[in-house]
Amino acid sequence: MGVPARTLEDLIAEAVEPAVARALAPVLVELERLRGNDGMVLVSLPEAARRLGVDLRTVQRRAKDGRVEVVEVGGERLARLPASLLPP
């Protein structure tokens, strides 16, 4: 019995893996930044409006002019707010 033959899938995986790892690296870095314990949390825009005590349209305007930071995660826009606005 010798070394098992490598399948076509094994060969493709070996060839593609480095490229996938390079492409995924910036995504993982950004995910870690978003998960980071920087005192900020991600909430939906309607939830941000509720926590800030303003109308949703106000949050949208503030996001547009940069006063509220917004990130897109999975196609949904989320506001980054201080965790102090969250209930304990």
Beta strands, then each sheet from edge to edge (+ up, - down):
strand 1: 40-44
strand 2: 69-73
strand 3: 76-82
sheet 1: 1+ 3- 2+
end
